[in-house]
């Protein structure tokens, strides 16, 4: 009885805290982004920085579906096939069962006729619909599928540590594992091309303040050391050097996003998938994962006041898939199902082997930023500054001078990193 009263009190505090987060928000007059994004700004007309960036930069350079852009994509496909002609596969694709990756697989097989190796990473949170969709896709499109099951004890330890850490992006462990395994399979099978479902149609608005780079292994390991147990060391981490230098610069692996070249419309894609592949929609962006659905619909809006539907819907407004009024109507709906949320919390807690009162307590603890933990932001800046400097070396400089210069720069940057770490 006392426990129930305690949980009721904590749940009430969560509701009060979340209601405070959504008051007095200034909203854009073009999309539906608002000041829950702490980095947002507005011009004198009331248009937000996301829209300004889209119209002044992205829209001017992004012309999907045009003759020139489709020719560019065709040339990429021809090059992929030529360079991979002596290998078993042309490209590798990560399949989640969601809209973007599913339609990408459909395009790759039906339109580009690519020989695909599909990789699905099972992190323990697949919805039944996602599993069914993947099965239908590979069967109907004749795609070779490999499924990698991540060590559950390891991912459970990491995800619990992230909850304890109180940071916004709770999807980091899943996302990191997905890409780690995908690139590992690409290396093993000598595949130089990764095709992904990234697209500006539904992802042009991505507030930086709402999360952090999921491929930051420095950040992840610091959180695990502070809040994890002993099992997290079995997690498939990718180092900063491997992800930003070895994979793209040494292995020469290229990442291609075909959906940014074709006239990709999300609503039309869903219709095609339903008709051609017997695919079924699961109700929200990235909701193919039960954990992601919970994290985006409950953890983020209730603890941080971040409702990712605003970013997703704003992207669709800017790509003219929906109107602003339609987006506002969608936002009138609750982000989660009130009739099942207690069951969802129970499910998450039981699967992670944590007490419900501990989870609710974490929800009420002060929010943390990624910068409250060690991260690779500075190291990445050093890496890319070095890459830019090296690429700008004039070809007339002889090899001895280049090597001498590189060694000097490595020494200088190493001292700079050590100085930064000490401070």
URDA-V742908 format. One line per field, one symbol per residue. psi: psi as a letter, one per 20 degrees, with the letter a starting at -180 (. if undefined). A space follows every 50 residues. Layout:
psi=???
This chain:
psi=ghgghghggghhhgggghhhhjqlppqqjgbjqajioiiqrqaiijprhg gggghhfghhiomqirggghhggghggggghghjhjrhqhrqpppiirgg hghgggghghgilqoqopppoojjjpqhggggggggghghilppppppoq ohhghggghghhghhkrgniiggggggghggghghgghjlpippprjpqh gjkhonphiiaqoijnhggghgghhhirciiiiiqmqpqggggiggghhg ikppppnhiihrmopghhggggggghjkqpqjirpjjiphggggghhggg hhhijooihggghhghghjkhrrhhhghghihqqhrohiihhhggggggg hilqqhhgghghhiqpqqqhiirqrjgghgggghhggggghipqhiprhg hggggghghggghghggggghh.
